């Protein structure tokens, strides 16, 4: 999943789905390389959130037909979310203005591009907007994709605990533990869940920036089936 697309939110939902049936080992935090050996020792079922491109995944991940769930987001909202993450994270280069970040975002050299692969019976794809607009439907669909038999009551309970506001509140409570890093770039969980709204880009993009973004996006995506 691309950065700021909703990976942490999606991982939280999936973890709650499995917690209705099995007990999971505490999740291994994003970017914690020291725990890779621990990860290899864990038995199924393992939930592994990642920002890695599909082509960077280990061969066994594909050969064993592991189930993958991919989440996307309106790229304009993604850009705004990443801007705030960069601006508020002291571990990253300082970017003083939205205009400066916007230019950098559009000049991406391709290393962080995401691709959708047609993997029948293996990959499920969701837009973050779907989670916000109809979370019960998405949770039910994911449970079927993962082969889980989840009751309607459990689905409602999962949705209640998986709302963006609820998960943001949970991270704020956990933020008091400085040793509990959420990813390699920060221990501040408040940076991970900011607003989670749809359309916040309208509060940042100028009309000129929007036209420029649309031109580049349409050119890059002209061969896409999405």
C-alpha positions as CSV (number, residue, x, y, z in Angstrom):
1,X,0.0,0.0,0.0
2,X,1.2,3.5,-0.8
3,X,2.1,5.8,2.1
4,X,-0.8,7.7,3.7
5,X,-3.4,5.6,1.9
6,X,-4.8,4.0,5.0
7,X,-2.5,1.0,5.7
8,X,-2.6,1.3,9.5
9,X,-6.4,1.6,9.4
10,X,-6.8,-1.4,7.2
11,X,-4.3,-3.5,9.4
12,X,-6.4,-2.6,12.4
13,X,-9.6,-3.8,10.9
14,X,-8.0,-7.1,9.7
15,X,-6.5,-7.7,13.1
16,X,-9.9,-7.3,14.7
17,X,-11.4,-9.7,12.2
18,X,-9.0,-12.5,13.2
19,X,-9.2,-11.7,16.9
20,X,-12.8,-13.0,16.9
21,X,-11.4,-16.5,16.2
22,X,-7.7,-16.7,17.0
23,X,-5.2,-15.1,19.4
24,X,-2.5,-13.3,17.5
25,X,1.0,-12.5,18.5
26,X,1.5,-8.8,19.2
27,X,2.0,-7.1,15.8
28,X,5.6,-6.4,14.7
29,X,5.8,-2.7,14.1
30,X,6.5,-1.1,10.7
31,X,10.2,-0.8,9.9
32,X,11.5,-2.6,12.9
33,X,14.2,-4.6,11.2
34,X,15.4,-6.1,14.5
35,X,12.3,-8.2,14.6
36,X,12.5,-9.8,11.2
37,X,13.9,-13.0,12.8
38,X,11.0,-13.0,15.3
39,X,8.6,-12.7,12.3
40,X,10.1,-15.8,10.7
41,X,9.4,-17.8,13.8
42,X,5.7,-16.9,14.1
43,X,3.2,-19.5,13.1
44,X,0.1,-18.8,11.0
45,X,-1.9,-16.7,10.9
46,X,0.4,-13.8,10.4
47,X,-0.8,-10.3,9.4
48,X,2.0,-8.3,7.8
49,X,1.2,-4.7,6.9
50,X,3.7,-3.2,4.4
51,X,4.4,-0.3,2.1
52,X,6.6,-2.4,-0.1
53,X,5.9,-2.6,-3.9
54,X,4.6,-5.9,-5.1
55,X,7.8,-6.7,-6.9
56,X,9.8,-6.2,-3.7
57,X,8.0,-9.0,-1.8
58,X,9.8,-12.3,-1.2
59,X,9.2,-15.0,-3.9
60,X,7.5,-17.3,-1.3
61,X,5.0,-14.6,-0.6
62,X,3.7,-15.1,-4.2
63,X,4.5,-18.8,-4.6
64,X,2.5,-19.8,-1.5
65,X,-0.4,-17.7,-2.7
66,X,-0.6,-15.6,0.4
67,X,-3.7,-13.5,0.5
68,X,-3.1,-9.8,-0.1
69,X,-5.4,-6.8,0.6
70,X,-4.5,-3.6,-1.1
71,X,-5.9,-0.2,-0.1
72,X,-5.8,3.0,-2.3
73,X,-6.9,6.5,-1.7
74,X,-7.6,9.6,-3.8
75,X,-4.0,10.7,-4.6
76,X,-4.9,14.3,-3.9
77,X,-5.9,13.5,-0.3
78,X,-2.8,11.2,-0.1
79,X,-0.6,14.1,-1.1
80,X,-2.1,16.4,1.6
81,X,-1.8,13.7,4.3
82,X,1.9,13.1,3.4
83,X,2.5,16.8,3.5
84,X,1.3,17.0,7.1
85,X,3.3,13.9,8.0
86,X,6.5,15.4,6.6
87,X,5.8,18.8,8.2
88,X,5.1,17.4,11.7
89,X,7.8,14.7,11.8
90,X,11.1,16.0,13.1
91,X,12.8,12.8,11.7
92,X,12.1,13.8,8.1
93,X,13.4,16.7,5.9
94,X,11.7,20.0,6.7
95,X,9.3,21.2,4.1
96,X,8.1,24.7,4.9
97,X,5.1,25.1,2.6
98,X,2.4,23.1,0.9
99,X,3.6,24.5,-2.5
100,X,7.1,23.2,-2.0
101,X,5.8,19.8,-1.0
102,X,3.3,19.7,-3.9
103,X,6.2,20.2,-6.4
104,X,8.2,17.5,-4.8
105,X,5.2,15.1,-4.8
106,X,4.7,15.6,-8.5
107,X,8.4,15.1,-9.3
108,X,8.5,11.6,-7.8
109,X,11.1,9.5,-9.6
110,X,9.0,6.4,-9.7
111,X,10.4,4.5,-6.7
112,X,7.2,4.9,-4.8
113,X,4.7,4.1,-7.5
114,X,2.1,1.5,-6.7
115,X,0.8,-1.1,-9.2
116,X,-2.4,-3.2,-9.2
117,X,-1.9,-6.8,-10.2
118,X,-4.6,-9.1,-11.4
119,X,-4.3,-11.9,-9.0
120,X,-7.5,-13.9,-9.0
121,X,-8.5,-15.3,-5.7
122,X,-5.4,-13.8,-4.1
123,X,-5.8,-10.1,-4.0
124,X,-8.6,-7.9,-2.7
125,X,-8.7,-4.2,-3.5
126,X,-10.4,-1.4,-1.6
127,X,-10.4,2.3,-1.7
128,X,-10.1,4.1,1.6
129,X,-13.3,6.0,0.7
130,X,-15.1,2.7,0.8
131,X,-14.1,2.1,4.4
132,X,-15.4,5.5,5.3
133,X,-18.6,5.2,3.3
134,X,-19.7,1.6,4.1
135,X,-17.4,0.0,6.6
136,X,-19.7,-3.0,7.4
137,X,-19.9,-4.0,3.8
138,X,-16.1,-3.8,3.4
139,X,-15.6,-5.8,6.6
140,X,-18.0,-8.5,5.5
141,X,-16.4,-8.7,2.1
142,X,-12.9,-9.0,3.7
143,X,-14.1,-11.7,6.0
144,X,-15.3,-13.8,3.1
145,X,-12.1,-13.2,1.1
146,X,-10.1,-14.4,4.1
147,X,-12.3,-17.4,4.6
148,X,-13.6,-16.3,8.0
149,X,-17.0,-17.0,9.3
150,X,-17.9,-13.8,11.2
151,X,-21.4,-13.2,12.6
152,X,-23.3,-10.0,11.8
153,X,-23.1,-9.0,15.5
154,X,-19.3,-9.4,15.4
155,X,-19.1,-7.4,12.2
156,X,-21.0,-4.5,13.8
157,X,-18.7,-4.7,16.9
158,X,-15.6,-4.7,14.7
159,X,-16.9,-1.7,12.8
160,X,-17.6,0.2,16.0
161,X,-14.0,-0.4,17.2
162,X,-12.5,0.2,13.7
163,X,-14.0,3.6,13.0
164,X,-11.3,6.2,12.2
165,X,-12.1,8.2,15.3
166,X,-12.0,5.2,17.6
167,X,-8.7,4.0,16.2
168,X,-7.3,7.5,16.4
169,X,-8.4,7.6,20.1
170,X,-6.7,4.3,20.8
171,X,-3.4,5.5,19.3
172,X,-3.5,8.6,21.4
173,X,-3.8,6.4,24.5
174,X,-0.9,4.2,23.4
175,X,1.3,7.3,22.6
176,X,2.4,7.5,26.2
177,X,4.8,4.6,25.7
178,X,7.8,6.0,23.9
179,X,9.4,2.6,23.4
180,X,6.4,1.5,21.3
181,X,7.3,2.8,17.9
182,X,4.6,2.7,15.2
183,X,7.1,2.7,12.3
184,X,10.8,3.3,11.7
185,X,10.3,7.0,11.1
186,X,8.5,8.0,14.3
187,X,7.3,6.9,17.8
188,X,4.6,9.5,17.7
189,X,1.4,7.7,16.9
190,X,-0.5,11.0,16.5
191,X,1.2,11.4,13.1
192,X,-0.4,8.2,11.8
193,X,-4.0,9.1,12.3
194,X,-4.6,12.8,11.5
195,X,-8.1,13.5,10.0
196,X,-8.9,10.6,7.7
197,X,-11.4,12.8,5.8
198,X,-12.4,12.6,2.2
199,X,-11.8,15.8,0.1
200,X,-9.3,17.6,2.4
201,X,-7.3,18.3,-0.7
202,X,-9.8,21.0,-1.6
203,X,-8.5,23.0,1.4
204,X,-4.9,22.9,0.1
205,X,-4.9,22.7,-3.8
206,X,-5.1,26.0,-5.7
207,X,-7.1,25.8,-9.0
208,X,-3.8,25.9,-10.9
209,X,-2.3,23.1,-8.8
210,X,-5.5,21.0,-9.4
211,X,-5.3,21.5,-13.2
212,X,-1.6,20.5,-13.2
213,X,-2.2,17.5,-11.0
214,X,-5.1,16.3,-13.2
215,X,-3.0,16.6,-16.4
216,X,-0.1,14.6,-14.9
217,X,-2.5,12.0,-13.3
218,X,-4.4,11.5,-16.5
219,X,-1.2,11.0,-18.5
220,X,0.2,8.5,-16.0
221,X,-3.0,6.6,-15.8
222,X,-4.1,6.5,-19.4
223,X,-3.2,2.8,-19.8
224,X,-4.6,1.8,-16.4
225,X,-7.8,-0.3,-16.2
226,X,-8.7,1.3,-12.8
